[in-house]
Amino acid sequence: MLSMEPLKILPMNGITDFEAEKSYNPKGATKNEHIGLSFDRRLALEFHGAKISSDAGLLAYREMDEVLGLTSMGGRVLNDWRTGKNTQHSMLALIRQSIYSRLAGYEDTNDAERLAVDPIMRHVVGGRATEHAAASTSQMARFETEVLAQTRNLATLANLSGEWIDRLRDHRQLREVILDMDSSVSETYGKQEGTAYNGHFGCTCYHPLFCFNQFGDVERSILREGNVHSAKDWREVLEPVVARYRDLELPCRFRADAAFAQPELYEFLEAEGYDYAIRLPGNDVLQREIEPLLTRPVGRPSNAPLVRYSDFSYQAQSWNRSRRVVAKVEWHKGELFPRVGFIVTNLIRPAKRVVRFYNQRGTAEQWIKEGKNAVKWTRLSCHEFDDNKVRLHLFVLAYNLGNFLRQLVLPREIKRWTLTTTREKLIKIGAKIVRHARRVVFQLAEVAVPRRLFLAILCAIDRLRLPMPAPG
């Protein structure tokens, strides 16, 4: 009979458990005592945290960052009030460490203790870190909760994601602007300021609001208390985004779900020249308008849903004028009642195309899911509300940096990777550092991303140095 005992990891050279614990060094490796494995006595383990990294793929992101000048922009505009020994690391180095650590999946500043000696992180951060160490946990905590939480720096962080997106305009074929707005949930488990129970989500949480563009970039975000309405503060998020695109003379469109069915929002979008498609909650008046479509079809139902469309003019009591409403009625086999949906819109395209355009807003929900899974932007565990605002903005910048590389430079064969897959296969590449007199060499593992693919990514990044040629 096979033994059910767990595999034992045995220290070699007579090292006791106490001695192994004593020799542990949180800033890098142990003192290089070998650790043996019982299944094969020839194998020995050594830990070299300062010589080996598991995040070599960050170098590709740092190369793109350098070409586009993204984090350097933050280093210039953030207000630095530090003095004395607190200035060992520049604002640029600290903002890079905050963003790149989150991009690599280290969502907490506690991870900075090990990342400070990680060879990849040190060279990604740059400056003093390349020869010494990056910022420690305490230094990162002070930076994020004291420096960035200042009112001026908090406003700068809120604007930074949009400024990054503006920097990409020379590298994208921008024929239209499509904005999707949606709220999300960030569950909380402590006594953080602003946390509250939300009946819709059924948990204690924060209730952040996001605005995405058609490429999946977060144009702007805001952290809100957990019990606010989904559409609260929409103007604070949307107005700065609309202002940035106002002079481009491009078709601009907006989508949102029924929580944003508010006459003030319609009027704002109409005044700005935006086409919009916003889900409209049903009521008795709307149901009467489509009463002929609510009659059950005669005959045996088909396996495929029977879909009917209609549109009509409608004015709610709170509206200043009538607006077009598109209705979609779906009869599904085995269901007693039809599925009915209404969309208020100023689009002039046929009703079926209006519904198709609105349904594409589902990608915004997918992007929110990626932000939760890939960069863990729900990890808002600070006590102070402003500190959690800072964390959300840093997570958003990390998300955008990851999405930029996916949208702009990933080869076609891997362009459809999710941000989670990109982190696990591209960022999480093992590497060993070898120092020569005039050069530092990283020897990369070649598994999910071979040399050919990594070189193609770097070549695509290099092409970003040239602006995209004008169409036509």
C-alpha positions as CSV (number, residue, x, y, z in Angstrom):
1,M,0.0,0.0,0.0
2,L,1.2,3.5,-0.9
3,S,2.2,5.7,2.0
4,M,-0.1,8.7,2.5
5,E,2.5,10.8,4.4
6,P,3.2,14.2,2.8
7,L,6.4,14.8,1.0
8,K,9.1,16.0,3.4
9,I,11.6,18.7,2.5
10,L,14.8,18.0,4.4
11,P,17.6,20.4,5.1
12,M,21.0,19.2,4.0
13,N,24.3,19.5,5.7
14,G,22.8,18.9,9.1
15,I,20.9,22.2,9.3
16,T,18.1,22.2,11.8
17,D,14.7,23.8,11.4
18,F,15.7,26.5,13.9
19,E,19.0,27.3,12.1
20,A,17.1,27.5,8.7
21,E,14.7,29.9,10.2
22,K,17.5,32.0,11.7
23,S,19.3,32.2,8.4
24,Y,16.3,33.5,6.6
25,N,16.9,36.9,5.1
26,P,13.8,38.8,4.0
27,K,15.9,41.1,1.7
28,G,17.1,38.4,-0.7
29,A,18.3,34.9,-0.3
30,T,19.2,32.8,2.6
31,K,22.9,32.3,3.5
32,N,23.0,29.8,0.6
33,E,22.6,26.6,2.7
34,H,21.3,23.8,0.5
35,I,17.9,22.4,1.0
36,G,17.4,18.8,0.0
37,L,14.4,16.9,-1.4
38,S,13.6,13.4,-0.2
39,F,12.3,12.1,-3.6
40,D,15.8,12.6,-5.2
41,R,18.8,13.1,-2.9
42,R,20.8,14.5,-5.8
43,L,18.7,17.7,-5.9
44,A,19.5,20.8,-3.9
45,L,17.6,24.0,-3.6
46,E,19.1,27.5,-3.2
47,F,17.3,30.8,-2.9
48,H,18.9,33.9,-4.6
49,G,16.3,36.6,-4.4
50,A,18.8,39.3,-5.5
51,K,20.1,37.4,-8.5
52,I,17.0,35.7,-9.9
53,S,13.6,37.1,-10.7
54,S,10.2,35.7,-11.8
55,D,9.1,39.0,-13.5
56,A,11.4,39.4,-16.4
57,G,8.5,40.3,-18.7
58,L,8.2,43.7,-17.0
59,L,11.2,44.8,-19.1
60,A,9.0,44.8,-22.2
61,Y,6.5,47.1,-20.4
62,R,9.3,49.3,-19.2
63,E,10.6,49.6,-22.8
64,M,7.2,50.7,-24.0
65,D,6.9,53.1,-21.0
66,E,10.2,54.7,-22.0
67,V,9.2,55.1,-25.7
68,L,5.8,56.7,-24.8
69,G,7.1,58.6,-21.7
70,L,4.3,57.5,-19.4
71,T,5.6,57.2,-15.9
72,S,8.1,60.0,-16.5
73,M,5.0,62.2,-16.9
74,G,3.8,61.3,-13.4
75,G,7.3,62.0,-12.0
76,R,7.2,65.5,-13.4
77,V,3.7,66.5,-12.3
78,L,3.4,65.0,-8.8
79,N,4.2,67.4,-5.9
80,D,7.2,66.4,-3.8
81,W,7.3,67.9,-0.4
82,R,9.7,65.4,1.2
83,T,13.0,66.5,2.8
84,G,16.1,64.9,4.1
85,K,16.5,61.1,4.1
86,N,13.0,60.7,2.8
87,T,14.2,61.7,-0.6
88,Q,16.5,58.7,-1.2
89,H,14.2,57.5,-4.0
90,S,12.8,60.0,-6.5
91,M,9.1,60.5,-7.1
92,L,9.6,58.9,-10.5
93,A,11.2,55.8,-9.0
94,L,8.5,55.5,-6.4
95,I,5.6,55.9,-8.9
96,R,7.2,53.3,-11.1
97,Q,7.5,50.8,-8.3
98,S,3.9,51.4,-7.2
99,I,2.6,50.8,-10.8
100,Y,4.9,48.0,-11.9
101,S,4.5,45.9,-8.7
102,R,0.7,46.0,-9.1
103,L,1.0,45.1,-12.8
104,A,3.0,42.0,-11.8
105,G,0.4,41.0,-9.3
106,Y,1.9,42.3,-6.1
107,E,-1.1,44.3,-4.9
108,D,0.1,45.1,-1.4
109,T,3.0,47.3,-0.2
110,N,4.0,44.4,2.1
111,D,5.5,42.8,-1.0
112,A,8.0,45.7,-1.4
113,E,10.3,44.2,1.1
114,R,11.3,41.4,-1.3
115,L,10.7,43.4,-4.5
116,A,13.3,45.9,-3.2
117,V,16.1,43.5,-4.1
118,D,14.5,41.8,-7.1
119,P,16.9,42.5,-10.0
120,I,14.1,43.1,-12.5
121,M,12.2,45.5,-10.3
122,R,15.4,47.4,-9.4
123,H,16.2,48.0,-13.1
124,V,12.6,48.8,-14.0
125,V,12.4,51.4,-11.2
126,G,15.8,52.8,-12.3
127,G,17.8,55.5,-10.6
128,R,19.3,54.6,-7.2
129,A,17.7,51.2,-7.2
130,T,19.8,49.8,-10.0
131,E,22.9,49.9,-7.8
132,H,21.4,49.5,-4.4
133,A,17.8,48.5,-3.6
134,A,14.3,49.8,-4.5
135,A,12.0,51.3,-1.9
136,S,11.2,49.2,1.2
137,T,7.7,48.5,2.5
138,S,7.8,51.5,4.9
139,Q,9.0,53.8,2.2
140,M,6.3,52.7,-0.2
141,A,3.6,53.0,2.5
142,R,4.7,56.6,3.3
143,F,4.7,57.4,-0.4
144,E,1.2,56.1,-1.1
145,T,-0.5,57.2,2.2
146,E,1.3,60.5,2.9
147,V,2.7,61.9,-0.4
148,L,0.1,60.7,-3.0
149,A,-2.8,61.2,-0.6
150,Q,-2.3,65.0,-0.7
151,T,-5.2,66.8,-2.3
152,R,-3.1,68.1,-5.1
153,N,-1.4,64.8,-5.9
154,L,-4.7,62.9,-5.6
155,A,-6.2,65.2,-8.3
156,T,-3.0,64.7,-10.5
157,L,-3.4,60.9,-10.2
158,A,-7.1,61.1,-11.2
159,N,-6.0,63.0,-14.4
160,L,-3.0,60.9,-15.2
161,S,-4.8,58.0,-16.9
162,G,-6.4,60.3,-19.3
163,E,-3.1,62.1,-20.0
164,W,-1.6,58.7,-20.8
165,I,-4.3,57.9,-23.2
166,D,-3.8,61.3,-25.0
167,R,-0.2,60.3,-25.4
168,L,-1.3,57.3,-27.5
169,R,-3.2,59.3,-30.1
170,D,-0.3,59.3,-32.5
171,H,-0.2,55.5,-32.4
172,R,-3.8,54.6,-32.9
173,Q,-6.3,55.0,-35.8
174,L,-8.9,57.0,-33.9
175,R,-12.0,57.3,-36.2
176,E,-14.5,57.7,-33.4
177,V,-14.8,57.9,-29.6
178,I,-17.0,55.4,-27.7
179,L,-17.3,55.8,-24.0
180,D,-18.8,53.2,-21.6
181,M,-19.7,54.0,-18.1
182,D,-20.3,51.4,-15.4
183,S,-20.0,51.0,-11.6
184,S,-18.4,48.1,-9.8
185,V,-18.1,46.6,-6.4
186,S,-15.0,46.4,-4.2
187,E,-15.8,44.3,-1.2
188,T,-14.3,45.4,2.2
189,Y,-13.7,43.3,5.3
190,G,-12.6,45.9,7.8
191,K,-13.5,49.2,9.2
192,Q,-12.3,51.3,6.3
193,E,-13.7,54.9,6.0
194,G,-16.6,55.1,3.5
195,T,-17.4,51.4,3.5
196,A,-21.1,50.5,3.7
197,Y,-23.5,47.8,3.0
198,N,-24.9,47.7,-0.5
199,G,-28.2,45.9,-0.9
200,H,-27.8,45.4,-4.7
201,F,-24.4,43.6,-4.3
202,G,-25.3,42.1,-0.9
203,C,-22.1,42.9,0.8
204,T,-20.1,45.6,2.6
205,C,-18.1,47.4,0.0
206,Y,-16.9,50.5,-1.9
207,H,-18.8,51.4,-5.1
208,P,-16.3,52.7,-7.6
209,L,-17.3,54.2,-11.0
210,F,-15.3,53.8,-14.2
211,C,-15.4,55.3,-17.7
212,F,-13.8,53.2,-20.5
213,N,-13.1,53.9,-24.1
214,Q,-13.6,51.4,-27.0
215,F,-10.0,50.1,-26.6
216,G,-10.6,49.0,-23.0
217,D,-8.6,51.8,-21.4
218,V,-9.9,53.4,-18.2
219,E,-10.4,57.1,-19.1
220,R,-11.2,58.1,-15.6
221,S,-12.4,56.5,-12.3
222,I,-13.6,57.6,-8.9
223,L,-13.9,55.7,-5.6
224,R,-17.2,56.2,-3.8
225,E,-18.9,55.1,-0.6
226,G,-20.5,51.7,-0.7
227,N,-24.1,52.7,-0.4
228,V,-24.3,55.4,-3.1
229,H,-26.5,55.1,-6.3
230,S,-24.7,53.6,-9.3
231,A,-24.9,56.9,-11.2
232,K,-23.8,59.2,-8.4
233,D,-20.9,61.5,-9.4
234,W,-21.2,60.7,-13.1
235,R,-20.6,64.3,-14.0
236,E,-17.3,64.3,-12.1
237,V,-16.1,61.4,-14.1
238,L,-17.6,62.1,-17.5
239,E,-17.1,65.9,-17.9
240,P,-13.2,65.9,-17.9
241,V,-13.2,63.0,-20.4
242,V,-15.6,64.8,-22.7
243,A,-13.5,68.0,-22.5
244,R,-10.4,66.1,-23.6
245,Y,-12.0,65.0,-26.8
246,R,-14.0,68.1,-27.5
247,D,-11.7,69.6,-30.2
248,L,-11.0,66.4,-32.2
249,E,-14.1,66.7,-34.5
250,L,-14.8,62.9,-34.3
251,P,-18.1,61.1,-34.0
252,C,-18.6,60.6,-30.2
253,R,-20.9,58.0,-28.7
254,F,-21.8,57.0,-25.1
255,R,-23.4,53.8,-23.6
256,A,-24.6,52.9,-20.1
257,D,-27.1,50.7,-18.3
258,A,-30.4,51.6,-16.8
259,A,-28.8,53.1,-13.7
260,F,-27.7,56.1,-15.8
261,A,-31.2,56.7,-17.3
262,Q,-31.3,60.3,-16.0
263,P,-32.5,63.4,-17.9
264,E,-29.6,65.5,-16.8
265,L,-27.2,63.0,-18.5
266,Y,-29.3,63.0,-21.7
267,E,-29.2,66.8,-21.8
268,F,-25.4,66.9,-21.1
269,L,-24.7,64.4,-23.9
270,E,-27.0,66.2,-26.4
271,A,-25.3,69.6,-25.6
272,E,-21.9,68.0,-26.3
273,G,-22.9,66.5,-29.6
274,Y,-22.7,62.8,-28.4
275,D,-24.8,60.0,-29.7
276,Y,-26.0,57.8,-26.9
277,A,-27.8,54.5,-26.2
278,I,-28.8,54.1,-22.5
279,R,-30.9,51.3,-21.1
280,L,-34.3,52.5,-19.9
281,P,-36.3,50.9,-17.1
282,G,-39.6,49.6,-18.2
283,N,-43.0,51.0,-17.1
284,D,-46.7,50.6,-18.0
285,V,-46.6,53.4,-20.6
286,L,-43.6,51.8,-22.4
287,Q,-45.3,48.4,-22.3
288,R,-48.5,49.8,-23.9
289,E,-46.4,51.2,-26.8
290,I,-45.3,47.7,-27.8
291,E,-48.5,45.8,-26.8
292,P,-48.8,44.2,-30.3
293,L,-45.3,42.6,-29.8
294,L,-46.3,41.1,-26.5
295,T,-48.8,38.7,-28.0
296,R,-47.5,35.1,-28.0
297,P,-46.6,34.0,-31.6
298,V,-49.0,31.4,-33.1
299,G,-47.7,27.9,-33.8
300,R,-44.9,25.7,-32.5
301,P,-42.0,27.8,-31.1
302,S,-38.7,27.5,-32.9
303,N,-35.5,26.5,-31.1
304,A,-34.0,29.9,-32.0
305,P,-35.5,32.9,-30.1
306,L,-38.0,35.0,-32.0
307,V,-36.8,38.6,-31.8
308,R,-38.9,41.7,-32.7
309,Y,-37.9,45.4,-32.7
310,S,-39.8,48.6,-32.5
311,D,-39.2,52.3,-31.9
312,F,-41.4,55.2,-30.9
313,S,-41.3,58.7,-29.4
314,Y,-41.7,58.9,-25.6
315,Q,-41.5,61.7,-23.0
316,A,-41.3,60.9,-19.3
317,Q,-42.7,63.4,-16.9
318,S,-39.2,64.5,-15.8
319,W,-37.9,65.0,-19.4
320,N,-37.8,68.4,-21.0
321,R,-38.8,66.9,-24.4
322,S,-39.7,63.6,-26.1
323,R,-36.9,61.2,-27.2
324,R,-36.6,58.1,-29.3
325,V,-37.0,54.8,-27.5
326,V,-36.1,51.4,-29.1
327,A,-37.7,48.2,-27.8
328,K,-36.5,44.7,-28.2
329,V,-38.9,41.8,-27.5
330,E,-37.5,38.2,-27.4
331,W,-39.7,35.1,-27.3
332,H,-37.7,32.0,-26.1
333,K,-38.8,28.5,-26.3
334,G,-40.1,27.1,-23.0
335,E,-40.6,30.6,-21.4
336,L,-44.1,31.9,-20.6
337,F,-43.4,35.6,-21.0
338,P,-41.1,37.5,-23.4
339,R,-37.9,39.2,-22.5
340,V,-38.4,43.0,-23.0
341,G,-35.8,45.7,-23.1
342,F,-35.9,49.5,-23.8
343,I,-33.2,51.8,-24.9
344,V,-33.4,55.6,-25.0
345,T,-31.3,57.0,-27.8
346,N,-30.7,59.8,-30.2
347,L,-29.1,57.5,-32.8
348,I,-30.8,57.6,-36.2
349,R,-29.8,54.1,-37.3
350,P,-32.4,51.2,-37.5
351,A,-33.7,49.8,-34.2
352,K,-31.8,46.5,-34.7
353,R,-28.5,48.3,-35.1
354,V,-29.2,50.5,-32.1
355,V,-29.7,47.3,-30.0
356,R,-26.5,45.8,-31.4
357,F,-24.5,48.9,-30.6
358,Y,-25.9,49.0,-27.0
359,N,-25.1,45.3,-26.5
360,Q,-21.4,45.9,-27.1
361,R,-21.2,47.7,-23.8
362,G,-21.0,44.3,-22.3
363,T,-17.3,44.5,-23.0
364,A,-17.0,47.1,-20.2
365,E,-18.1,44.5,-17.7
366,Q,-15.4,42.2,-19.1
367,W,-12.8,45.0,-18.6
368,I,-13.9,45.5,-15.0
369,K,-13.6,41.8,-14.5
370,E,-10.0,41.9,-15.9
371,G,-9.2,44.8,-13.6
372,K,-10.4,42.7,-10.6
373,N,-8.6,39.5,-11.6
374,A,-5.4,40.7,-13.3
375,V,-4.4,43.8,-11.2
376,K,-6.6,43.1,-8.1
377,W,-8.0,46.7,-8.1
378,T,-10.5,45.6,-5.4
379,R,-7.7,45.4,-2.9
380,L,-8.5,48.6,-1.1
381,S,-7.5,47.7,2.5
382,C,-6.3,51.0,3.9
383,H,-8.2,52.6,6.7
384,E,-8.3,56.2,5.3
385,F,-10.7,56.8,2.4
386,D,-8.2,59.0,0.6
387,D,-5.5,56.4,0.8
388,N,-7.9,53.9,-0.9
389,K,-8.5,56.5,-3.6
390,V,-4.8,56.6,-4.2
391,R,-4.7,52.8,-4.4
392,L,-7.5,52.7,-6.9
393,H,-5.8,55.2,-9.2
394,L,-2.5,53.3,-9.0
395,F,-4.3,50.0,-9.9
396,V,-6.0,51.8,-12.8
397,L,-2.6,53.1,-14.1
398,A,-1.2,49.5,-13.9
399,Y,-4.3,48.2,-15.7
400,N,-3.9,50.8,-18.5
401,L,-0.2,50.1,-18.9
402,G,-1.0,46.4,-19.3
403,N,-3.8,47.2,-21.8
404,F,-1.6,49.5,-23.8
405,L,0.9,46.8,-24.5
406,R,-1.8,44.3,-25.4
407,Q,-3.5,46.8,-27.8
408,L,-0.4,48.3,-29.4
409,V,2.4,45.8,-29.6
410,L,1.4,42.2,-28.9
411,P,1.8,40.0,-32.0
412,R,-1.4,38.7,-33.6
413,E,-1.0,35.2,-32.3
414,I,-1.3,36.3,-28.7
415,K,-3.2,39.6,-29.1
416,R,-6.3,38.1,-27.7
417,W,-4.7,37.1,-24.4
418,T,-6.5,38.5,-21.3
419,L,-4.5,40.6,-18.9
420,T,-4.4,37.6,-16.5
421,T,-2.9,35.4,-19.2
422,T,-0.5,38.1,-20.2
423,R,0.7,38.4,-16.6
424,E,1.1,34.6,-16.1
425,K,2.8,34.0,-19.4
426,L,4.6,37.2,-20.4
427,I,5.4,39.0,-17.1
428,K,6.1,35.8,-15.1
429,I,9.2,34.9,-17.0
430,G,12.1,33.6,-14.9
431,A,15.4,35.3,-15.3
432,K,18.9,35.2,-13.9
433,I,21.1,38.4,-13.8
434,V,24.7,38.2,-14.9
435,R,26.8,41.3,-14.4
436,H,29.8,42.1,-16.6
437,A,32.1,45.1,-16.5
438,R,30.0,47.1,-19.0
439,R,26.8,45.2,-19.4
440,V,24.1,43.6,-17.3
441,V,22.6,40.5,-18.9
442,F,19.3,38.9,-18.0
443,Q,19.2,35.2,-19.0
444,L,15.4,34.6,-19.6
445,A,13.6,31.3,-19.4
446,E,12.0,30.3,-22.7
447,V,8.6,28.6,-22.1
448,A,5.3,30.3,-22.9
449,V,7.0,33.2,-24.6
450,P,10.0,32.1,-26.7
451,R,12.8,34.4,-27.9
452,R,11.1,34.9,-31.3
453,L,7.9,36.2,-29.7
454,F,9.7,38.4,-27.2
455,L,11.8,40.0,-29.9
456,A,8.6,40.6,-32.0
457,I,7.2,42.5,-29.0
458,L,10.3,44.7,-28.7
459,C,10.4,45.4,-32.4
460,A,6.7,46.5,-32.2
461,I,7.6,48.8,-29.3
462,D,10.5,50.2,-31.3
463,R,8.1,51.2,-34.1
464,L,6.2,53.3,-31.6
465,R,9.0,55.8,-31.8
466,L,7.6,56.9,-35.1
467,P,4.1,58.5,-35.3
468,M,1.4,56.6,-37.2
469,P,1.1,57.9,-40.8
470,A,-1.9,60.0,-41.6
471,P,-4.8,58.0,-43.2
472,G,-5.2,58.3,-47.0
